[in-house]
Amino acid sequence: MAETIKFKGDLTINELSGGIIDDLRSAVTKFDELMVDTREVDRVDVAAIQMFVAAWKESEARGCCLTLLKSEAVADMLSLIGVQI
């Protein structure tokens, strides 16, 4: 089974406290393929990037294929901190 999770607007530590982390973690455990769409994210911080890295690692451990569609803001932050997903 496949699923897409879409994020838009700001994706910072303030927004993460609303259950986003649990939703992403749950999707990684439920689906064989997961697409995380951040193409409409305007602003992102390191906390959100840490969430994506954790989800990516968890998906690899479970054999789930996680694809991250990146906005310019997400791509820039990943590049800035030297992370490739």
MOPAC internal coordinates of N, CA, C and O (Angstrom, degrees):
PM7 1SCF
backbone

  N    0.0000 0     0.00 0     0.00 0    0    0    0
  C    1.4562 1     0.00 0     0.00 0    1    0    0
  C    1.5221 1   109.60 1     0.00 0    2    1    0
  O    1.2310 1   121.11 1   -30.83 1    3    2    1
  N    1.3176 1   115.48 1   149.17 1    3    2    1
  C    1.4604 1   121.19 1  -179.00 1    5    3    2
  C    1.5222 1   110.13 1  -122.37 1    6    5    3
  O    1.2310 1   121.46 1   -24.85 1    7    6    5
  N    1.3046 1   114.81 1   155.15 1    7    6    5
  C    1.4730 1   121.29 1  -179.61 1    9    7    6
  C    1.5168 1   108.82 1  -147.18 1   10    9    7
  O    1.2310 1   120.95 1   -29.67 1   11   10    9
  N    1.3365 1   115.79 1   150.33 1   11   10    9
  C    1.4540 1   121.96 1   172.96 1   13   11   10
  C    1.5189 1   108.58 1  -122.38 1   14   13   11
  O    1.2310 1   120.88 1   -48.23 1   15   14   13
  N    1.3211 1   115.92 1   131.77 1   15   14   13
  C    1.4617 1   122.11 1   173.95 1   17   15   14
  C    1.5188 1   106.47 1  -115.17 1   18   17   15
  O    1.2310 1   120.99 1   -52.74 1   19   18   17
  N    1.3236 1   115.71 1   127.26 1   19   18   17
  C    1.4563 1   120.54 1  -175.60 1   21   19   18
  C    1.5307 1   110.30 1  -113.90 1   22   21   19
  O    1.2310 1   121.22 1   -46.50 1   23   22   21
  N    1.3232 1   115.28 1   133.50 1   23   22   21
  C    1.4575 1   122.49 1   176.11 1   25   23   22
  C    1.5191 1   108.86 1  -117.48 1   26   25   23
  O    1.2310 1   120.61 1   -33.77 1   27   26   25
  N    1.3386 1   116.43 1   146.23 1   27   26   25
  C    1.4612 1   119.80 1   175.75 1   29   27   26
  C    1.5227 1   109.89 1  -149.28 1   30   29   27
  O    1.2310 1   121.20 1   -17.31 1   31   30   29
  N    1.3258 1   115.32 1   162.69 1   31   30   29
  C    1.4620 1   120.38 1  -178.64 1   33   31   30
  C    1.5128 1   111.12 1    77.77 1   34   33   31
  O    1.2310 1   121.03 1    39.81 1   35   34   33
  N    1.3213 1   115.64 1  -140.19 1   35   34   33
  C    1.4645 1   121.29 1   178.88 1   37   35   34
  C    1.5157 1   109.73 1   -87.47 1   38   37   35
  O    1.2310 1   120.83 1   -41.02 1   39   38   37
  N    1.3018 1   116.02 1   138.98 1   39   38   37
  C    1.4553 1   121.87 1   175.77 1   41   39   38
  C    1.5268 1   106.65 1  -130.11 1   42   41   39
  O    1.2310 1   121.65 1   -94.46 1   43   42   41
  N    1.3366 1   114.44 1    85.54 1   43   42   41
  C    1.4623 1   121.77 1  -176.90 1   45   43   42
  C    1.5137 1   109.32 1  -126.59 1   46   45   43
  O    1.2310 1   120.58 1    -2.31 1   47   46   45
  N    1.3062 1   116.49 1   177.69 1   47   46   45
  C    1.4587 1   121.21 1  -178.16 1   49   47   46
  C    1.5324 1   111.94 1   -55.55 1   50   49   47
  O    1.2310 1   120.07 1   147.81 1   51   50   49
  N    1.3060 1   117.47 1   -32.19 1   51   50   49
  C    1.4623 1   120.38 1   178.77 1   53   51   50
  C    1.5261 1   111.92 1   -64.35 1   54   53   51
  O    1.2310 1   120.08 1   140.32 1   55   54   53
  N    1.3171 1   117.45 1   -39.68 1   55   54   53
  C    1.4517 1   121.39 1  -179.86 1   57   55   54
  C    1.5314 1   111.83 1   -76.78 1   58   57   55
  O    1.2310 1   120.20 1   152.53 1   59   58   57
  N    1.3240 1   117.23 1   -27.47 1   59   58   57
  C    1.4585 1   121.07 1  -177.59 1   61   59   58
  C    1.5186 1   112.75 1   -66.85 1   62   61   59
  O    1.2310 1   120.13 1   155.53 1   63   62   61
  N    1.3115 1   117.36 1   -24.47 1   63   62   61
  C    1.4600 1   120.34 1  -177.76 1   65   63   62
  C    1.5279 1   112.59 1   -71.56 1   66   65   63
  O    1.2310 1   119.81 1   172.11 1   67   66   65
  N    1.3193 1   117.96 1    -7.89 1   67   66   65
  C    1.4591 1   121.78 1  -177.88 1   69   67   66
  C    1.5147 1   115.05 1   -88.10 1   70   69   67
  O    1.2310 1   119.04 1  -160.43 1   71   70   69
  N    1.2999 1   119.43 1    19.57 1   71   70   69
  C    1.4564 1   121.76 1   176.99 1   73   71   70
  C    1.5217 1   114.37 1    95.70 1   74   73   71
  O    1.2310 1   120.05 1  -177.71 1   75   74   73
  N    1.3169 1   117.52 1     2.29 1   75   74   73
  C    1.4631 1   120.84 1  -179.05 1   77   75   74
  C    1.5333 1   110.95 1   -60.17 1   78   77   75
  O    1.2310 1   120.48 1   138.63 1   79   78   77
  N    1.3058 1   116.69 1   -41.37 1   79   78   77
  C    1.4631 1   120.74 1  -178.60 1   81   79   78
  C    1.5224 1   110.12 1   -62.19 1   82   81   79
  O    1.2310 1   120.34 1   135.00 1   83   82   81
  N    1.3195 1   116.96 1   -45.00 1   83   82   81
  C    1.4666 1   120.69 1   179.31 1   85   83   82
  C    1.5232 1   111.66 1   -63.80 1   86   85   83
  O    1.2310 1   120.17 1   140.79 1   87   86   85
  N    1.3320 1   117.27 1   -39.21 1   87   86   85
  C    1.4599 1   121.14 1   178.38 1   89   87   86
  C    1.5214 1   111.01 1   -62.61 1   90   89   87
  O    1.2310 1   120.44 1   135.93 1   91   90   89
  N    1.3208 1   116.76 1   -44.07 1   91   90   89
  C    1.4563 1   121.05 1   180.00 1   93   91   90
  C    1.5245 1   110.44 1   -67.10 1   94   93   91
  O    1.2310 1   120.15 1   135.92 1   95   94   93
  N    1.3103 1   117.32 1   -44.08 1   95   94   93
  C    1.4700 1   121.76 1   179.00 1   97   95   94
  C    1.5292 1   110.83 1   -60.78 1   98   97   95
  O    1.2310 1   120.83 1   137.60 1   99   98   97
  N    1.3112 1   116.03 1   -42.40 1   99   98   97
  C    1.4562 1   121.03 1   178.76 1  101   99   98
  C    1.5259 1   111.66 1   -63.26 1  102  101   99
  O    1.2310 1   120.48 1   138.15 1  103  102  101
  N    1.3297 1   116.69 1   -41.85 1  103  102  101
  C    1.4595 1   120.81 1  -179.84 1  105  103  102
  C    1.5319 1   110.98 1   -64.46 1  106  105  103
  O    1.2310 1   120.37 1   141.85 1  107  106  105
  N    1.3247 1   116.90 1   -38.15 1  107  106  105
  C    1.4675 1   120.56 1   179.25 1  109  107  106
  C    1.5237 1   110.30 1   -62.67 1  110  109  107
  O    1.2310 1   120.02 1   144.67 1  111  110  109
  N    1.3153 1   117.56 1   -35.33 1  111  110  109
  C    1.4584 1   120.36 1  -178.53 1  113  111  110
  C    1.5272 1   112.96 1   -82.11 1  114  113  111
  O    1.2310 1   119.57 1   158.64 1  115  114  113
  N    1.3218 1   118.42 1   -21.36 1  115  114  113
  C    1.4662 1   121.45 1  -175.75 1  117  115  114
  C    1.5167 1   114.94 1   -93.47 1  118  117  115
  O    1.2310 1   119.87 1   152.51 1  119  118  117
  N    1.3314 1   117.85 1   -27.49 1  119  118  117
  C    1.4561 1   120.56 1  -169.21 1  121  119  118
  C    1.5241 1   112.12 1  -117.89 1  122  121  119
  O    1.2310 1   121.10 1   -30.16 1  123  122  121
  N    1.3407 1   115.51 1   149.84 1  123  122  121
  C    1.4653 1   121.45 1   177.21 1  125  123  122
  C    1.5240 1   111.17 1   -79.27 1  126  125  123
  O    1.2310 1   121.02 1   149.84 1  127  126  125
  N    1.3313 1   115.66 1   -30.16 1  127  126  125
  C    1.4557 1   121.72 1   179.32 1  129  127  126
  C    1.5208 1   108.38 1  -131.13 1  130  129  127
  O    1.2310 1   120.96 1   -47.29 1  131  130  129
  N    1.3099 1   115.77 1   132.71 1  131  130  129
  C    1.4583 1   120.92 1  -179.14 1  133  131  130
  C    1.5229 1   109.21 1  -134.69 1  134  133  131
  O    1.2310 1   121.20 1   -54.85 1  135  134  133
  N    1.3287 1   115.32 1   125.15 1  135  134  133
  C    1.4501 1   120.90 1   175.47 1  137  135  134
  C    1.5265 1   107.33 1  -107.82 1  138  137  135
  O    1.2310 1   120.72 1   -56.27 1  139  138  137
  N    1.3220 1   116.24 1   123.73 1  139  138  137
  C    1.4545 1   122.19 1   177.54 1  141  139  138
  C    1.5276 1   106.62 1  -106.77 1  142  141  139
  O    1.2310 1   121.14 1   -69.07 1  143  142  141
  N    1.3166 1   115.42 1   110.93 1  143  142  141
  C    1.4602 1   122.37 1  -173.93 1  145  143  142
  C    1.5273 1   109.65 1  -100.61 1  146  145  143
  O    1.2310 1   120.74 1   -69.91 1  147  146  145
  N    1.3272 1   116.19 1   110.09 1  147  146  145
  C    1.4702 1   121.24 1   178.85 1  149  147  146
  C    1.5261 1   110.96 1  -113.68 1  150  149  147
  O    1.2310 1   120.02 1  -162.55 1  151  150  149
  N    1.3223 1   117.56 1    17.45 1  151  150  149
  C    1.4681 1   120.36 1  -174.55 1  153  151  150
  C    1.5271 1   113.52 1   -62.87 1  154  153  151
  O    1.2310 1   120.31 1   163.04 1  155  154  153
  N    1.3421 1   117.02 1   -16.96 1  155  154  153
  C    1.4691 1   119.89 1   178.15 1  157  155  154
  C    1.5242 1   112.50 1  -107.26 1  158  157  155
  O    1.2310 1   120.09 1  -163.77 1  159  158  157
  N    1.3285 1   117.43 1    16.23 1  159  158  157
  C    1.4586 1   122.01 1   177.10 1  161  159  158
  C    1.5304 1   108.37 1   -83.72 1  162  161  159
  O    1.2310 1   121.37 1   -55.35 1  163  162  161
  N    1.3290 1   114.99 1   124.65 1  163  162  161
  C    1.4639 1   121.02 1  -178.33 1  165  163  162
  C    1.5195 1   113.48 1   -90.93 1  166  165  163
  O    1.2310 1   121.00 1   147.53 1  167  166  165
  N    1.3398 1   115.70 1   -32.47 1  167  166  165
  C    1.4672 1   120.65 1  -176.15 1  169  167  166
  C    1.5189 1   108.25 1  -143.63 1  170  169  167
  O    1.2310 1   120.81 1   -43.30 1  171  170  169
  N    1.3212 1   116.05 1   136.70 1  171  170  169
  C    1.4562 1   121.43 1  -178.46 1  173  171  170
  C    1.5259 1   108.07 1  -140.20 1  174  173  171
  O    1.2310 1   120.87 1   -30.01 1  175  174  173
  N    1.3272 1   115.94 1   149.99 1  175  174  173
  C    1.4622 1   119.26 1   175.55 1  177  175  174
  C    1.5228 1   110.06 1  -122.23 1  178  177  175
  O    1.2310 1   121.10 1    -1.88 1  179  178  177
  N    1.3131 1   115.50 1   178.12 1  179  178  177
  C    1.4617 1   120.73 1  -176.15 1  181  179  178
  C    1.5283 1   111.64 1   -63.51 1  182  181  179
  O    1.2310 1   119.40 1   147.87 1  183  182  181
  N    1.3115 1   118.75 1   -32.13 1  183  182  181
  C    1.4687 1   120.98 1   178.60 1  185  183  182
  C    1.5253 1   110.59 1   -60.15 1  186  185  183
  O    1.2310 1   120.12 1   137.94 1  187  186  185
  N    1.3136 1   117.37 1   -42.06 1  187  186  185
  C    1.4615 1   120.99 1   178.73 1  189  187  186
  C    1.5264 1   110.57 1   -67.54 1  190  189  187
  O    1.2310 1   120.56 1   140.19 1  191  190  189
  N    1.3287 1   116.53 1   -39.81 1  191  190  189
  C    1.4627 1   119.62 1   177.41 1  193  191  190
  C    1.5236 1   110.11 1   -62.77 1  194  193  191
  O    1.2310 1   119.98 1   139.72 1  195  194  193
  N    1.3203 1   117.64 1   -40.28 1  195  194  193
  C    1.4649 1   121.02 1   176.88 1  197  195  194
  C    1.5235 1   110.53 1   -60.21 1  198  197  195
  O    1.2310 1   120.38 1   141.64 1  199  198  197
  N    1.3305 1   116.87 1   -38.36 1  199  198  197
  C    1.4626 1   121.12 1   177.78 1  201  199  198
  C    1.5313 1   110.08 1   -62.17 1  202  201  199
  O    1.2310 1   120.41 1   135.68 1  203  202  201
  N    1.3327 1   116.82 1   -44.32 1  203  202  201
  C    1.4630 1   120.22 1   179.87 1  205  203  202
  C    1.5267 1   111.42 1   -65.70 1  206  205  203
  O    1.2310 1   120.24 1   139.25 1  207  206  205
  N    1.3253 1   117.16 1   -40.75 1  207  206  205
  C    1.4645 1   120.67 1   178.55 1  209  207  206
  C    1.5303 1   110.07 1   -63.00 1  210  209  207
  O    1.2310 1   119.99 1   135.51 1  211  210  209
  N    1.3225 1   117.62 1   -44.49 1  211  210  209
  C    1.4646 1   121.13 1   178.58 1  213  211  210
  C    1.5272 1   110.98 1   -61.71 1  214  213  211
  O    1.2310 1   120.45 1   137.63 1  215  214  213
  N    1.3206 1   116.74 1   -42.37 1  215  214  213
  C    1.4694 1   120.65 1   178.71 1  217  215  214
  C    1.5203 1   110.53 1   -64.84 1  218  217  215
  O    1.2310 1   120.48 1   139.17 1  219  218  217
  N    1.3185 1   116.68 1   -40.83 1  219  218  217
  C    1.4582 1   121.04 1   179.43 1  221  219  218
  C    1.5310 1   110.54 1   -63.43 1  222  221  219
  O    1.2310 1   120.27 1   135.05 1  223  222  221
  N    1.3316 1   117.09 1   -44.95 1  223  222  221
  C    1.4712 1   120.94 1   178.38 1  225  223  222
  C    1.5199 1   111.30 1   -63.20 1  226  225  223
  O    1.2310 1   120.65 1   136.62 1  227  226  225
  N    1.3258 1   116.36 1   -43.38 1  227  226  225
  C    1.4640 1   121.00 1   178.87 1  229  227  226
  C    1.5279 1   110.56 1   -63.55 1  230  229  227
  O    1.2310 1   120.68 1   139.13 1  231  230  229
  N    1.3221 1   116.31 1   -40.87 1  231  230  229
  C    1.4673 1   119.26 1   179.91 1  233  231  230
  C    1.5328 1   110.54 1   -64.25 1  234  233  231
  O    1.2310 1   120.10 1   139.32 1  235  234  233
  N    1.3109 1   117.41 1   -40.68 1  235  234  233
  C    1.4630 1   120.41 1   177.34 1  237  235  234
  C    1.5240 1   111.11 1   -62.30 1  238  237  235
  O    1.2310 1   120.42 1   136.84 1  239  238  237
  N    1.3169 1   116.80 1   -43.16 1  239  238  237
  C    1.4634 1   121.08 1  -179.36 1  241  239  238
  C    1.5260 1   111.58 1   -63.83 1  242  241  239
  O    1.2310 1   120.35 1   148.11 1  243  242  241
  N    1.3199 1   116.93 1   -31.89 1  243  242  241
  C    1.4707 1   121.98 1  -178.57 1  245  243  242
  C    1.5194 1   113.39 1   -92.84 1  246  245  243
  O    1.2310 1   120.13 1   175.66 1  247  246  245
  N    1.3206 1   117.35 1    -4.34 1  247  246  245
  C    1.4540 1   120.33 1  -178.43 1  249  247  246
  C    1.5182 1   113.60 1    79.01 1  250  249  247
  O    1.2310 1   120.49 1  -161.61 1  251  250  249
  N    1.3214 1   116.67 1    18.39 1  251  250  249
  C    1.4635 1   122.66 1   177.39 1  253  251  250
  C    1.5256 1   108.37 1   -87.81 1  254  253  251
  O    1.2310 1   120.55 1   -38.64 1  255  254  253
  N    1.3114 1   116.55 1   141.36 1  255  254  253
  C    1.4626 1   121.03 1   177.18 1  257  255  254
  C    1.5273 1   108.35 1   -93.76 1  258  257  255
  O    1.2310 1   119.83 1   -70.91 1  259  258  257
  N    1.3233 1   117.93 1   109.09 1  259  258  257
  C    1.4580 1   122.72 1   179.57 1  261  259  258
  C    1.5208 1   109.12 1  -103.94 1  262  261  259
  O    1.2310 1   121.08 1   -53.62 1  263  262  261
  N    1.3199 1   115.54 1   126.38 1  263  262  261
  C    1.4589 1   122.20 1   176.46 1  265  263  262
  C    1.5175 1   108.50 1  -115.41 1  266  265  263
  O    1.2310 1   120.44 1   -50.60 1  267  266  265
  N    1.3196 1   116.76 1   129.40 1  267  266  265
  C    1.4584 1   121.98 1   179.19 1  269  267  266
  C    1.5256 1   108.75 1  -108.51 1  270  269  267
  O    1.2310 1   120.94 1   -66.56 1  271  270  269
  N    1.3347 1   115.81 1   113.44 1  271  270  269
  C    1.4625 1   121.77 1   174.10 1  273  271  270
  C    1.5207 1   106.43 1   -89.93 1  274  273  271
  O    1.2310 1   120.23 1   -61.85 1  275  274  273
  N    1.3227 1   117.17 1   118.15 1  275  274  273
  C    1.4641 1   121.70 1  -167.30 1  277  275  274
  C    1.5220 1   113.28 1  -102.72 1  278  277  275
  O    1.2310 1   121.68 1   -43.91 1  279  278  277
  N    1.3282 1   114.39 1   136.09 1  279  278  277
  C    1.4636 1   120.38 1   167.35 1  281  279  278
  C    1.5213 1   107.38 1   -77.52 1  282  281  279
  O    1.2310 1   120.58 1    -9.39 1  283  282  281
  N    1.3036 1   116.50 1   170.61 1  283  282  281
  C    1.4568 1   120.01 1   176.56 1  285  283  282
  C    1.5264 1   110.40 1   -61.62 1  286  285  283
  O    1.2310 1   120.30 1   140.39 1  287  286  285
  N    1.3353 1   117.03 1   -39.61 1  287  286  285
  C    1.4679 1   120.97 1  -179.61 1  289  287  286
  C    1.5283 1   111.15 1   -62.94 1  290  289  287
  O    1.2310 1   120.40 1   136.69 1  291  290  289
  N    1.3219 1   116.84 1   -43.31 1  291  290  289
  C    1.4667 1   120.82 1   179.77 1  293  291  290
  C    1.5239 1   109.88 1   -67.71 1  294  293  291
  O    1.2310 1   119.93 1   134.40 1  295  294  293
  N    1.3161 1   117.74 1   -45.60 1  295  294  293
  C    1.4668 1   121.14 1   179.03 1  297  295  294
  C    1.5311 1   111.06 1   -60.27 1  298  297  295
  O    1.2310 1   120.65 1   137.98 1  299  298  297
  N    1.3273 1   116.36 1   -42.02 1  299  298  297
  C    1.4639 1   120.19 1   179.13 1  301  299  298
  C    1.5259 1   111.63 1   -63.33 1  302  301  299
  O    1.2310 1   120.09 1   136.76 1  303  302  301
  N    1.3327 1   117.43 1   -43.24 1  303  302  301
  C    1.4745 1   120.63 1  -179.84 1  305  303  302
  C    1.5170 1   110.64 1   -66.63 1  306  305  303
  O    1.2310 1   120.13 1   137.81 1  307  306  305
  N    1.3268 1   117.36 1   -42.19 1  307  306  305
  C    1.4705 1   120.31 1   177.15 1  309  307  306
  C    1.5217 1   110.25 1   -58.97 1  310  309  307
  O    1.2310 1   120.57 1   135.17 1  311  310  309
  N    1.3174 1   116.51 1   -44.83 1  311  310  309
  C    1.4582 1   121.24 1   179.05 1  313  311  310
  C    1.5220 1   111.84 1   -64.44 1  314  313  311
  O    1.2310 1   120.66 1   137.85 1  315  314  313
  N    1.3217 1   116.34 1   -42.15 1  315  314  313
  C    1.4594 1   121.75 1  -178.61 1  317  315  314
  C    1.5184 1   111.94 1   -60.10 1  318  317  315
  O    1.2310 1   120.57 1   139.88 1  319  318  317
  N    1.3353 1   116.52 1   -40.12 1  319  318  317
  C    1.4617 1   118.58 1  -177.94 1  321  319  318
  C    1.5343 1   112.56 1   -96.85 1  322  321  319
  O    1.2310 1   120.45 1  -178.60 1  323  322  321
  N    1.3347 1   116.75 1     1.40 1  323  322  321
  C    1.4446 1   120.89 1   173.82 1  325  323  322
  C    1.5165 1   115.20 1    76.55 1  326  325  323
  O    1.2310 1   120.33 1  -145.18 1  327  326  325
  N    1.3144 1   116.98 1    34.82 1  327  326  325
  C    1.4603 1   121.41 1  -179.30 1  329  327  326
  C    1.5222 1   108.86 1  -111.99 1  330  329  327
  O    1.2310 1   121.37 1   -44.61 1  331  330  329
  N    1.3420 1   114.99 1   135.39 1  331  330  329
  C    1.4660 1   120.05 1   175.91 1  333  331  330
  C    1.5033 1   109.02 1  -117.63 1  334  333  331
  O    1.2310 1   121.01 1   -55.87 1  335  334  333
  N    1.3214 1   115.68 1   124.13 1  335  334  333
  C    1.4648 1   121.75 1   175.68 1  337  335  334
  C    1.5103 1   106.88 1  -124.37 1  338  337  335
  O    1.2310 1   120.10 1   180.00 1  339  338  337

